[in-house]
Amino acid sequence: AKAFAYGGTNCCQDGMQTLKNGKHLEDIYMDKRTPVGVDYVRSSVIIEPEGLSREYTYSVFFCPNEKIHISTPNKYEYQYMQKPAQMTHFDIAVKAHNDAHLALSSGPHDMAEMAEIVIGGHQNTKTWISISKMGEPVVSRDTAGILSWDEFRSFWISWKNGIIQVGHGTRVLNESIIVEWTVPKQLEVKYIGFSTGWGSMGEFKIWRKEETDENHNEAFTLGVPHNIIPGSERATASIIGDVMGPTLNNLDNLLRLPFGCGEQNMIHFAPNVFVLKYLQKTKQLSHEVESEATDYLVQGYQRQLTYKRQDGSYSAFGERDSSGSMWLTAFVLKSFAQSRGFIFIDPKELTAAKDWIIQHQKEDGSFPAMGRILNKDIQGGIHGKISLTAYVVASLLETGVTSEEERTAVDKAKHFLESNLYSAEDPYTTALIAYALTLLHSPSAAVMLRKMNSMAITQDGFTHWSLTGTLVTDEDTFMGFNDGLSQSVVSAEVEMTSYALLTYTLLGDVASALPVVKWLSQQRNALGGFSSTQDTCVALQALAEYAILSYVGGVNLTISLASTNLDYQETFELNKMNKKVLQTAVIPSIPTGLFVSAKGEGCCLMQIDVTYNVPDPIAKPAFQLLVNLKEPKSEQHLQAPNLLRSVSPDENRSEALHRERALVDDDDPASDQDHQEYKVILETCTRWLHSGSSNMAVLEVPLFSGFRADIESLEQLLMNKQIGLKRYEVDGRKVLFYFDEIPSQCMTCVKFQAFREHIVGKTAPVPIKVYDYYEPAFEATRFYNVSENSPLARELCDGPTCNEVESSASQWVGFVHSGPCNNIFGCLEDEYFEQCMCSRDCGYDGEPVCGSDGQIYPNHCQMEVASCRNNTRIEQMPMSQCS
């Protein structure tokens, strides 16, 4: 576009008057005014696909030729495996600090006559062979640093022709022999024992499982619903030889969610810490990745400090909240502490957060639910005390306990958890306590580990934990789309499964961890994250710890893909040179079946990302959503439509349209000033459709192309505390509203104005969306559009059907208040539910109170809010009546 500057003072008024008088375009061109300057103006245009975007990811982590994995504790107790019948040698991958023991025995237990091989004995300095457990070496060799806890190292063992040999690598070669000994008499070997000495845990990868094929073969269907918008479907395959691979490639964009509060901001911080730690531990950290990740850490650190309160705590919206959040402060504390090896963290920030946490610890050792816990999954147990205490003490331990005051606080929390073991009945709390007690080295950790294992769901080589603890899916947690595709895994299940994985990695139990890793890998999104902030952070921490523990180094795989549509066939090669390179390919057409075949050594993560668009919202919304668009009255409309209505007899409609566009696009900027001054009022109301209220929720309201939100009307919403609105953001032509929660007893409403900046034709429906931030599958979507009588429906458009419009009786428009409306929240109402006008910023300070309805409320303020919302009288009663 061009902007002209003229020398006269009355030029613009003259130009406007000319247009208002209907002067033709050629008369304007004959104007004798001469511009004194010209400036070119560039404006970005976003092209968005039609309909509602949908996506799903098929992800699988597989290890062809998978070997048996044995984890050994530091007890010097052998675990015996029966060897395959004809085996006289095998190769083994070992990870241990020192003292890896192997026994060649005729029975599945320690024998008087057996050969014992010790690799890295005497503090990882010697390797020898003896003829009994703890026997004197018959042959020995100095081998300083032969074992490592940071990586698996390969050895081979042979007992052929009466000679026991131990060597480096995976192939039996004379030049790689470390020690050998000729057995005086024939040694019968039927079982192999594996152990590590006192003070050293170990991991052993031995021969392939008998039930495991040398190849990994899999077939699955890439489906799309019948009602997709034609041409919107896409499918992309990606393969990488690292369980952390997708995360490494999307460090700045792990979630397609907004980051408007203090907890969500951590998605740009915590995962970078885990990735850097993993790459550093496995000696794979390149300068490029380190530079990129540390930049994100610095940005995230600086942004997070804006959510810090004066008392040293953190909350979702900083000083806007009534108090700091115990849960968020612990999360920030551990994340900051873990990043100290990569960026500078002011020690005062850590001390202030730690002091605030310890100051609020209760006498019984528990940590109270100070501030809002926006994710209600952690509120299980005894009013959340057990799970929250486990979370906080784990954070303190991960931060590092240095002072006597900190050690006392940790001991008190440990005693509290040990005293409440049997109060934890749900898998989320159980997994969290098991992890915390394992960190604490508590004797009770074994009890919770057994309880956690008893709740595990293991099927087809995958292990995870469910909200119900069974394979039965509760209706409230099962989200079905009207396109026939379903999502039943919620972020809480990813979280609890990740805590279980963290527990296994702490114990060095890779064998139990691998089926969990396979399940978690299936839940990833296309970007390498998961569904929300907290599950992504916990899962990536667990996967990073597993990747460090199980790191082998070498990978040599061939993966073949072929579609049943016969239009796609491709082979990928993975080796140590390209295992961190994300290899991608486009699958030409879907729906289709896809065959996968892999062979070789090592593990691989494969993802198939499918995207498509559908015209309709979900069939099972979690929220009720009402929308109403108010436009100016017809007499206030702009002049452009009148130009089309006044078509001369000698001019057809197309010519008139051309004339209108010429006037609008004239180089004189004053010519279209009136044409753009167009204001609409948008009202949106929503309500949680399940019992109680949602977690923190986000309402996304996009505007028509060419419109912008009126900031003054948005600020009016924020200033009024009645609806629980904590923050708004304007992202291009989309407005995002953040709510602590959205209740089910009343309608949460917003109303704001939008002005037109640019004239855009071809109006199309725009989707408004509301969703639970921590469980994004719980959502609702409504489209809105202009009415058929709107001037916008005819803007820059010729013909009766050029724009998609809604009739005035649209099913999406809610129940509009019949009387005069002066409410800043709007007057859109439901037939049965009034607007929420009882919201108060109560916080969670104060003592719990018992209500006359039998419920325990966090404080007196919360009880009054409940009374207002339920339109009933609730009085405070003795606590004994609510026990």
PyMOL commands that set and color helices and strands:
alter all, ss='L'
color gray80, all
select helices_A, chain A and resi 11-20+25-29+121-124+160-162+174-176+245-248+264-268+270-281+287-307+318-320+326-338+347-359+376-379+385-399+404-419+421-423+427-439+445-455+475-477+491-506+510-522+533-550+634-636+640-645+653-664+669-676+711-719+791-794+860-870+879-882
alter helices_A, ss='H'
color red, helices_A
select strands_A, chain A and resi 2-6+35-40+52-62+67-72+79-82+89-96+100-105+115-120+126-130+137-142+153-158+163-168+177-182+191-196+202-208+215-222+234-240+457-459+462-464+479-480+486-487+556-563+569-574+583-586+592-601+604-614+623-630+679-688+697-702+707-709+725-731+734-739+748-756+766-772+779-784+815-816+828-829+849-851+856-857+876-877
alter strands_A, ss='S'
color yellow, strands_A
deselect
rebuild
show_as cartoon
